[in-house]
């Protein structure tokens, strides 16, 4: 079916919309106030601490034989002896930390609405992290010592690495030359058995003589590449699924180029998740089977199943959602970037009605945004190591995957921003029409396994828990330790971290109530998921001896060519 041609706004309309967006941002900041009494208290406290710090430093400098104790610099940026034993460097670090504390106290004292306050705190923290003396060569005694010891070689190496990063467009977090998709990451054996312009469908070679009769489909996030689920054999959730006897299929989303810039959310549902479901049905003969969605992949999969339910079809025998948002009431730190002005600006520049037509959201922009959610760990740490000290970052498969960014079609991204993050309409039965159907998540009848990560700053675990109130099938909720990625990729053999299990029959009134009654278990949540999944997977049958079927022949070996396309 031909898509209607959008009516493009005239240039004057574009200027007006841009001006309105900036006006809304300015309006939100203009209402901030810092009470006079709070300012007075902060000034008094700052002067007292600054005076004491100066006097302590003078004492240390007048007693060079270490009669005065070196200051305690607990911040890891200043942890080395070079900072503590150099009175000038120690004073500089302590002054910076004092200034940082005071600025944050000022931000906390400002009066304003909750969202604007959160944005102010975020902006102040970004400035504080960027202004650290450790980020400057002339102020970093560690870097200066290394320059002296190496006779300037560390500086020369740092400049070479800086130039390489400028050319590649991002700060290196690992030795990217050490990895190659299909060679030493994403190496599980399999084949591409279906493809269209949005994704390839991978089928993996069975590792057991028998498999469950109902296959498993993984829907990974389209804002990253699927091989976070298949980094190495020892930490591959895909391989683990195969080892448990599941005939496993995985979607590998295409990294969009300009030819896909006009793709919509509906396209990702109909020609993405639903097309994958149809392909698995055709290959295996199973009308309903087990499905897993990770992050936004879970949002896409749940929407697709709701569309199918509206068409009278229950395609999932079970549904697993890993760190997935269906209720966007609390989106954590990402909420800082989303309001009407910000979304309207995205629609103006990327969406279907943009003056120059639909555009791609560049993968590097997304990657940079996510990195600056944790700037000291994911940005400044590497600036100091790579450029100031001339240290090459070590090879690390997870960080290689993290740097392998993906683009998104502007219309799809804008729809997602507006209708989920901004207006939170996916949770409202019948509010959204997707692929011509009114979406009701409650119409999905499959039993559901919902996983959240306790320290997740992308999908707060309490928000993941809210999915239980939207999905009507029998449910199980498991909370894992650590964050958005490390909590999920936690194989049992590592014997790391822990997870919490509690009753969801009935679903507790709140996530906190669930946690209060939950029990902590050592190690990975994967074994609990495998035990829950087995009864939903059907009986055991002989493993297939070949990939695909007569109608879905092998196209190429896994991991396929789509995943190798760079943004």
Phi and psi in degrees as a GROMACS rama.xvg file:
@    title "Ramachandran Plot"
@    xaxis  label "Phi"
@    yaxis  label "Psi"
@TYPE xy
-69.9611  138.159  UNK-2
-85.6368  140.597  UNK-3
-64.6939  142.813  UNK-4
-77.8298  121.655  UNK-5
-66.9873  147.874  UNK-6
-81.6621  120.213  UNK-7
-83.8498  138.187  UNK-8
-69.5087  149.206  UNK-9
-71.9536  157.814  UNK-10
-52.4439  -39.0418  UNK-11
-62.7813  -37.28  UNK-12
-65.6476  -39.4371  UNK-13
-62.1739  -44.3177  UNK-14
-61.5899  -41.5216  UNK-15
-64.0711  -43.5543  UNK-16
-64.2045  -42.1585  UNK-17
-62.3886  -43.4222  UNK-18
-62.8183  -39.4952  UNK-19
-63.4701  -41.2429  UNK-20
-61.9316  -46.8634  UNK-21
-63.7765  -37.5649  UNK-22
-62.269  -40.0266  UNK-23
-65.1864  -40.4758  UNK-24
-63.6871  -46.0157  UNK-25
-62.9673  -39.3434  UNK-26
-62.2322  -39.5324  UNK-27
-67.0142  -30.8092  UNK-28
-85.359  -25.2468  UNK-29
-71.666  -16.6803  UNK-30
-86.5846  3.20907  UNK-31
-76.0685  142.014  UNK-32
-138.436  142.308  UNK-33
-113.229  108.266  UNK-34
-56.3313  142.177  UNK-35
-62.421  -39.0996  UNK-36
-67.2037  -36.7329  UNK-37
-65.1749  -41.7506  UNK-38
-62.9647  -40.1955  UNK-39
-64.3054  -43.4206  UNK-40
-64.0658  -41.8807  UNK-41
-63.4926  -41.3224  UNK-42
-62.7876  -44.0635  UNK-43
-63.8084  -46.1021  UNK-44
-63.3532  -41.2051  UNK-45
-62.92  -45.0474  UNK-46
-62.7233  -39.3846  UNK-47
-64.1943  -46.1985  UNK-48
-69.0379  -39.475  UNK-49
-65.4695  -38.8461  UNK-50
-65.3672  -45.27  UNK-51
-62.3744  -39.8711  UNK-52
-64.569  -43.177  UNK-53
-62.9683  -43.2042  UNK-54
-65.9384  -40.803  UNK-55
-62.7123  -39.0948  UNK-56
-66.5546  -42.2208  UNK-57
-60.2927  -39.5733  UNK-58
-63.3748  -44.2101  UNK-59
-63.0731  -41.1615  UNK-60
-70.3858  -26.1696  UNK-61
-85.7493  -7.99752  UNK-62
-126.167  69.2219  UNK-63
-64.9276  -13.6281  UNK-64
-87.2524  24.1805  UNK-65
66.4037  24.2019  UNK-66
-67.1252  -29.783  UNK-67
-91.3819  135.468  UNK-68
-65.7278  140.101  UNK-69
-67.7855  146.053  UNK-70
-69.0362  152.499  UNK-71
-86.2075  111.827  UNK-72
-110.338  89.3924  UNK-73
-78.8572  -16.8051  UNK-74
-64.9576  129.621  UNK-75
-66.0385  -19.99  UNK-76
-66.0473  -23.345  UNK-77
-120.658  28.5385  UNK-78
-79.1117  -20.0369  UNK-79
-75.6059  162.586  UNK-80
-66.9146  -24.1158  UNK-81
-59.6611  -35.7733  UNK-82
-75.7759  -46.7896  UNK-83
-70.2306  -36.6689  UNK-84
-87.7977  -8.75835  UNK-85
-101.215  107.771  UNK-86
-55.198  -39.151  UNK-87
-67.5279  -43.1093  UNK-88
-67.0669  -40.689  UNK-89
-62.8772  -42.1031  UNK-90
-62.1018  -43.4196  UNK-91
-62.6411  -44.0145  UNK-92
-65.6312  -43.5618  UNK-93
-66.9308  -37.5766  UNK-94
-63.8118  -42.2805  UNK-95
-60.0249  -46.2871  UNK-96
-64.7065  -36.5263  UNK-97
-64.4563  -46.2681  UNK-98
-61.4243  -39.7622  UNK-99
-63.4707  -46.0707  UNK-100
-61.4115  -42.0805  UNK-101
-66.4661  -42.4102  UNK-102
-61.792  -41.1627  UNK-103
-68.1689  -36.3664  UNK-104
-64.5616  -37.4121  UNK-105
-64.166  -42.649  UNK-106
-62.5066  -39.3087  UNK-107
-68.251  -29.1278  UNK-108
-80.7556  -17.8733  UNK-109
-64.4019  143.067  UNK-110
-101.942  130.788  UNK-111
-178.658  177.353  UNK-112
-69.9213  161.022  UNK-113
-59.2035  -42.8681  UNK-114
-69.3691  -41.4026  UNK-115
-65.9892  -37.3837  UNK-116
-62.6486  -43.1079  UNK-117
-62.919  -40.1016  UNK-118
-64.811  -39.5075  UNK-119
-63.9879  -44.9818  UNK-120
-61.025  -41.3544  UNK-121
-63.1646  -44.8839  UNK-122
-64.222  -41.8189  UNK-123
-64.4294  -41.77  UNK-124
-64.41  -38.1598  UNK-125
-60.7666  -44.1307  UNK-126
-65.248  -42.8574  UNK-127
-59.5754  -47.7237  UNK-128
-63.822  -38.2891  UNK-129
-70.1885  -30.4461  UNK-130
-85.8063  3.24198  UNK-131
-60.0279  135.697  UNK-132
-61.9831  -21.1007  UNK-133
-66.2299  -18.894  UNK-134
-84.122  -2.92274  UNK-135
-114.776  127.569  UNK-136
-57.5631  -45.1902  UNK-137
-70.2527  -15.0715  UNK-138
-109.974  -1.00513  UNK-139
-104.25  103.938  UNK-140
-65.5339  -28.3791  UNK-141
-62.2035  -48.2596  UNK-142
-66.1908  -39.7454  UNK-143
-65.3564  -41.1463  UNK-144
-62.5106  -41.3843  UNK-145
-66.0062  -37.2389  UNK-146
-63.2038  -41.5272  UNK-147
-66.8513  -47.4243  UNK-148
-64.0284  -32.145  UNK-149
-95.1225  5.40408  UNK-150
56.6614  40.8764  UNK-151
86.5495  -4.16803  UNK-152
-65.3172  -34.6413  UNK-153
-63.4531  -36.6425  UNK-154
-68.7147  -42.9066  UNK-155
-61.9173  -42.9118  UNK-156
-64.3246  -42.0126  UNK-157
-60.9379  -40.2306  UNK-158
-66.1749  -38.936  UNK-159
-63.3606  -42.7784  UNK-160
-68.1511  -35.2081  UNK-161
-63.0899  -43.9199  UNK-162
-65.4215  -39.4226  UNK-163
-61.6886  -41.1922  UNK-164
-69.385  -35.4198  UNK-165
-61.1458  -42.4334  UNK-166
-67.1925  -37.0113  UNK-167
-86.5858  -13.1988  UNK-168
88.8937  9.31624  UNK-169
-158.655  158.53  UNK-170
-73.2263  128.963  UNK-171
-71.426  125.822  UNK-172
-103.713  -10.7061  UNK-173
-155.045  171.774  UNK-174
-79.1032  94.9301  UNK-175
-68.9525  -20.7054  UNK-176
-71.6993  -13.341  UNK-177
-81.1272  -8.95406  UNK-178
-125.791  149.963  UNK-179
-146.982  125.839  UNK-180
-61.5124  127.201  UNK-181
94.8487  -17.4669  UNK-182
-101.072  -53.9456  UNK-183
-133.273  5.78047  UNK-184
-135.855  152.177  UNK-185
57.0959  53.9569  UNK-186
-106.547  -0.343926  UNK-187
-58.4541  137.75  UNK-188
-76.073  130.899  UNK-189
-174.87  -167.498  UNK-190
-149.037  154.134  UNK-191
-82.3495  123.663  UNK-192
-117.179  -2.39955  UNK-193
-161.886  148.349  UNK-194
-155.454  150.775  UNK-195
-138.178  -165.724  UNK-196
-73.5054  -11.5424  UNK-197
-102.27  -30.4889  UNK-198
-157.491  162.117  UNK-199
-111.573  145.301  UNK-200
-103.837  120.484  UNK-201
-99.9487  135.722  UNK-202
-114.469  134.573  UNK-203
-102.394  146.544  UNK-204
-65.6194  129.42  UNK-205
-61.7166  145.854  UNK-206
-114.286  7.97067  UNK-207
-129.153  154.744  UNK-208
-67.3069  -32.566  UNK-209
-121.882  152.276  UNK-210
-129.857  161.504  UNK-211
-68.7305  146.43  UNK-212
-68.6406  -27.3415  UNK-213
-94.442  121.57  UNK-214
-73.2206  178.182  UNK-215
-124.246  132.27  UNK-216
-115.907  125.317  UNK-217
-98.2929  130.1  UNK-218
-115.166  98.274  UNK-219
-80.0518  170.155  UNK-220
-66.9204  144.952  UNK-221
-88.0147  -3.72867  UNK-222
-91.8417  -0.310305  UNK-223
-144.863  171.845  UNK-224
-89.8297  151.872  UNK-225
-63.9211  -20.008  UNK-226
-77.7925  6.28003  UNK-227
-60.421  -24.4125  UNK-228
-87.8785  1.25083  UNK-229
-151.82  52.1059  UNK-230
-69.7442  -59.2367  UNK-231
-134.734  156.357  UNK-232
-54.1139  -35.7803  UNK-233
-78.9723  -13.4585  UNK-234
-128.868  27.5502  UNK-235
-92.8877  116.155  UNK-236
-68.6123  -31.0301  UNK-237
-63.5821  -49.4156  UNK-238
-61.9847  -39.6538  UNK-239
-60.5842  -42.2699  UNK-240
-61.0159  -43.5619  UNK-241
-64.5698  -42.1637  UNK-242
-63.0122  -27.9199  UNK-243
-78.6906  -3.6129  UNK-244
96.9471  18.6559  UNK-245
-96.4709  130.095  UNK-246
-73.383  105.383  UNK-247
-105.04  128.89  UNK-248
-118.203  143.393  UNK-249
-136.777  134.407  UNK-250
-80.243  133.257  UNK-251
-114.669  102.274  UNK-252
-67.0774  142.49  UNK-253
-72.3447  144.543  UNK-254
-82.9634  104.536  UNK-255
-60.922  141.163  UNK-256
-113.085  -169.697  UNK-257
-59.3071  -27.4923  UNK-258
-68.6981  -16.9503  UNK-259
-110.814  12.9222  UNK-260
-63.6967  -20.7725  UNK-261
-95.8836  6.52594  UNK-262
-69.4702  143.765  UNK-263
-110.946  174.175  UNK-264
-59.0417  -41.3402  UNK-265
-58.2207  -39.819  UNK-266
-61.9976  -42.0736  UNK-267
-68.3953  -25.6554  UNK-268
-81.6612  -54.2343  UNK-269
-73.2002  -51.2335  UNK-270
-89.6501  -4.25887  UNK-271
-104.24  -93.0739  UNK-272
-61.6653  -44.7869  UNK-273
-67.1723  -38.8035  UNK-274
-61.9556  -37.1042  UNK-275
-66.2556  -42.4733  UNK-276
-60.6365  -44.2523  UNK-277
-62.1366  -40.2946  UNK-278
-65.3344  -43.3785  UNK-279
-64.3022  -40.5188  UNK-280
-60.4201  -44.2233  UNK-281
-66.7712  -37.9899  UNK-282
-73.2178  -42.3147  UNK-283
-99.781  -19.0216  UNK-284
80.1558  3.10342  UNK-285
-86.8827  124.336  UNK-286
-74.0706  -36.2841  UNK-287
-130.406  143.827  UNK-288
-156.236  176.911  UNK-289
-79.995  142.078  UNK-290
-138.468  148.027  UNK-291
-134.937  132.264  UNK-292
-122.241  137.746  UNK-293
-116.804  124.812  UNK-294
57.4843  -128.992  UNK-295
-65.8491  -21.1392  UNK-296
-60.5403  -35.0757  UNK-297
-68.8176  -37.2252  UNK-298
-64.7702  -44.1033  UNK-299
-63.2463  -46.7071  UNK-300
-63.0632  -44.888  UNK-301
-62.5947  -40.5235  UNK-302
-63.161  -43.0912  UNK-303
-61.5869  -42.7366  UNK-304
-66.6406  -33.8173  UNK-305
-68.1246  -37.9466  UNK-306
-62.7616  -45.2412  UNK-307
-64.4033  -37.8516  UNK-308
-62.1639  -38.4792  UNK-309
-64.9249  -24.0393  UNK-310
-91.6949  6.44235  UNK-311
86.3857  22.4563  UNK-312
-126.826  129.379  UNK-313
-107.017  98.0896  UNK-314
-91.2387  -11.8581  UNK-315
-106.174  126.392  UNK-316
-83.2995  -23.0883  UNK-317
-156.806  155.747  UNK-318
-131.716  123.451  UNK-319
-110.691  128.787  UNK-320
-120.493  118.754  UNK-321
-105.8  124.098  UNK-322
37.7506  60.4112  UNK-323
-117.789  139.809  UNK-324
-100.454  124.645  UNK-325
-115.35  -35.5038  UNK-326
-102.524  115.226  UNK-327
-99.4539  29.5975  UNK-328
-62.9926  -39.0124  UNK-329
-129.005  107.802  UNK-330
-108.43  19.1346  UNK-331
64.164  -143.607  UNK-332
-65.4281  -25.7209  UNK-333
-65.699  -21.0682  UNK-334
-60.5865  -24.3791  UNK-335
-62.5419  -25.3213  UNK-336
-96.7795  -0.0256532  UNK-337
-122.51  116.291  UNK-338
-151.314  178.841  UNK-339
-58.2652  -41.3038  UNK-340
-64.987  -44.1137  UNK-341
-66.4277  -41.6081  UNK-342
-68.2208  -41.2108  UNK-343
-61.3331  -37.7435  UNK-344
-66.0376  -40.332  UNK-345
-62.9181  -43.5069  UNK-346
-63.0771  -36.2753  UNK-347
-67.2466  -34.1161  UNK-348
-100.378  -25.2811  UNK-349
-120.931  -23.7719  UNK-350
-76.0431  -179.295  UNK-351
-63.2018  -23.7389  UNK-352
-102.95  15.4616  UNK-353
-61.7863  142.143  UNK-354
-53.9292  -32.181  UNK-355
-100.037  11.6466  UNK-356
90.1724  169.47  UNK-357
-56.8999  142.49  UNK-358
-126.939  165.069  UNK-359
-86.693  140.886  UNK-360
-82.5787  115.629  UNK-361
-68.4956  138.749  UNK-362
-60.1528  -36.1362  UNK-363
-65.5751  -31.2284  UNK-364
-65.0008  -44.3016  UNK-365
-61.8433  -45.8877  UNK-366
-61.4996  -42.0059  UNK-367
-64.8343  -42.1191  UNK-368
-58.4783  -47.2597  UNK-369
-66.4559  -35.2735  UNK-370
-64.0881  -39.2456  UNK-371
-78.8834  -0.103354  UNK-372
-71.9471  -24.4194  UNK-373
-134.686  69.5533  UNK-374
-65.091  -37.0002  UNK-375
-66.6765  -37.5045  UNK-376
-79.9999  -37.4337  UNK-377
-110.484  -3.81619  UNK-378
-128.718  -70.1775  UNK-379
-67.8291  -30.8864  UNK-380
-56.2913  -40.2172  UNK-381
-82.4046  -29.7261  UNK-382
-60.0075  -46.7351  UNK-383
-66.1941  -49.3814  UNK-384
-68.3732  -47.7614  UNK-385
-71.3254  -44.0645  UNK-386
-101.788  -44.7155  UNK-387
-77.9531  -37.0823  UNK-388
-102.376  -10.3883  UNK-389
66.5717  29.8622  UNK-390
-96.6825  126.049  UNK-391
-75.3181  131.71  UNK-392
-64.8587  141.324  UNK-393
-72.285  158.832  UNK-394
-67.4237  134.357  UNK-395
-151.42  115.168  UNK-396
-59.5332  -39.0969  UNK-397
-63.489  -41.9784  UNK-398
-73.84  -27.1236  UNK-399
-63.7504  -47.8121  UNK-400
-58.2249  -42.0513  UNK-401
-61.6468  -31.7796  UNK-402
-85.7041  -9.38365  UNK-403
-87.3876  76.3616  UNK-404
-76.31  162.826  UNK-405
-130.027  147.13  UNK-406
-83.6373  166.461  UNK-407
-135.597  142.281  UNK-408
-65.3217  133.557  UNK-409
-56.124  -49  UNK-410
-59.5676  -41.2528  UNK-411
-62.7164  -45.9205  UNK-412
-64.6841  -42.6156  UNK-413
-65.9133  -40.6424  UNK-414
-61.6654  -45.0239  UNK-415
-60.2993  -46.2662  UNK-416
-59.5473  -49.4087  UNK-417
-68.9636  -48.6614  UNK-418
-86.8411  -13.4924  UNK-419
-112.211  -69.1626  UNK-420
-62.8288  -41.7956  UNK-421
-84.7522  -51.8044  UNK-422
-104.008  -7.76359  UNK-423
47.4324  53.8117  UNK-424
-97.6923  -14.2957  UNK-425
-63.0992  -31.1553  UNK-426
-77.9285  -12.2811  UNK-427
-91.3291  115.74  UNK-428
-56.5049  127.109  UNK-429
77.5463  0.587948  UNK-430
-73.0101  -39.1725  UNK-431
-105.288  143.274  UNK-432
-110.142  118.433  UNK-433
-125.363  130.213  UNK-434
53.2741  36.2873  UNK-435
79.4198  4.69732  UNK-436
-121.871  144.476  UNK-437
-77.1231  128.985  UNK-438
-89.8221  126.367  UNK-439
-136.272  104.125  UNK-440
-61.3666  -26.9785  UNK-441
-68.1132  -12.8884  UNK-442
-81.2759  -8.47435  UNK-443
-77.8585  120.827  UNK-444
-95.4989  -6.48309  UNK-445
-66.8217  144.78  UNK-446
-62.3234  146.078  UNK-447
-129.694  137.398  UNK-448
-113.005  115.576  UNK-449
-111.789  127.036  UNK-450
-116.629  135.647  UNK-451
-128.91  154.749  UNK-452
-106.228  131.34  UNK-453
-62.2191  -34.3815  UNK-454
-106.947  24.9362  UNK-455
-72.6259  120.806  UNK-456
-96.6571  -3.55006  UNK-457
-95.8421  -46.9209  UNK-458
-124.927  93.0331  UNK-459
-53.4283  136.327  UNK-460
-61.6482  -30.9469  UNK-461
-65.8384  -29.1512  UNK-462
-75.911  -39.6486  UNK-463
-58.5627  -38.3798  UNK-464
-60.3082  -33.1075  UNK-465
-64.0057  -17.516  UNK-466
-59.3958  -27.8558  UNK-467
-63.2829  -27.2174  UNK-468
-82.1661  -9.45629  UNK-469
-104.702  -26.4399  UNK-470
-102.967  129.039  UNK-471
-90.3851  -11.7253  UNK-472
-71.5025  166.872  UNK-473
-55.0788  138.74  UNK-474
-129.321  156.972  UNK-475
-139.143  133.013  UNK-476
-119.063  132.19  UNK-477
-129  133.939  UNK-478
-110.489  123.594  UNK-479
-102.355  155.698  UNK-480
-74.872  163.88  UNK-481
79.1445  -159.53  UNK-482
-106.337  -161.897  UNK-483
-58.7917  -40.6069  UNK-484
-101.492  -51.1938  UNK-485
-62.0269  -30.9159  UNK-486
-68.5848  -38.0001  UNK-487
-74.7339  -49.2405  UNK-488
-86.376  80.2824  UNK-489
-138.516  77.4112  UNK-490
-64.5215  147.592  UNK-491
-59.3063  -34.9889  UNK-492
-62.4455  -24.8083  UNK-493
-72.8128  -24.2763  UNK-494
53.1086  47.2057  UNK-495
-115.781  156.796  UNK-496
59.9204  -161.902  UNK-497
-156.653  176.807  UNK-498
-148.101  159.156  UNK-499
-116.826  138.252  UNK-500
-127.68  134.989  UNK-501
-146.139  169.102  UNK-502
-74.8498  141.582  UNK-503
-125.4  22.2375  UNK-504
-126.191  93.0772  UNK-505
-80.5464  170.494  UNK-506
-67.1537  124.601  UNK-507
-58.1161  158.827  UNK-508
-63.487  -29.142  UNK-509
-147.724  162.588  UNK-510
-62.7346  -37.2175  UNK-511
-64.866  -37.8235  UNK-512
-63.6852  -40.8626  UNK-513
-60.8895  -46.3599  UNK-514
-64.9179  -36.4891  UNK-515
-61.5779  -28.8999  UNK-516
-101.842  -2.72833  UNK-517
-77.6213  159.493  UNK-518
-114.966  134.204  UNK-519
-84.1403  136.725  UNK-520
-124.745  137.635  UNK-521
-71.7714  151.521  UNK-522
85.0191  -166.325  UNK-523
-74.9497  149.362  UNK-524
-80.4866  -11.7286  UNK-525
-57.4223  -39.4679  UNK-526
-66.6272  -37.0103  UNK-527
-64.9586  -41.9968  UNK-528
-63.1071  -43.1579  UNK-529
-61.72  -41.1919  UNK-530
-67.0289  -37.7818  UNK-531
-68.4677  -38.2951  UNK-532
-73.3373  -36.0404  UNK-533
-52.7222  -45.988  UNK-534
-65.2132  -20.6892  UNK-535
-88.7532  -7.12113  UNK-536
-94.0551  -3.32706  UNK-537
86.31  -170.035  UNK-538
-78.476  168.908  UNK-539
-87.3507  136.395  UNK-540
-133.494  166.863  UNK-541
-63.064  136.688  UNK-542
-65.3142  141.566  UNK-543
-64.1309  145.842  UNK-544
-92.7124  -6.95857  UNK-545
-145.596  165.337  UNK-546
-84.2947  153.309  UNK-547
66.6076  -145.533  UNK-548
-156.529  -175.887  UNK-549
-61.2957  -33.8206  UNK-550
-89.8433  -14.7157  UNK-551
-130.052  84.25  UNK-552
-83.5456  161.362  UNK-553
-62.543  130.577  UNK-554
-94.7907  -45.4261  UNK-555
-166.179  170.14  UNK-556
-73.2243  149.699  UNK-557
-65.4105  148.592  UNK-558
-87.5382  6.65273  UNK-559
83.7036  171.432  UNK-560
-88.2389  -22.9946  UNK-561
-60.5551  -42.2721  UNK-562
-69.505  -17.3324  UNK-563
-88.4801  -7.16969  UNK-564
-75.8169  126.425  UNK-565
-87.1886  150.091  UNK-566
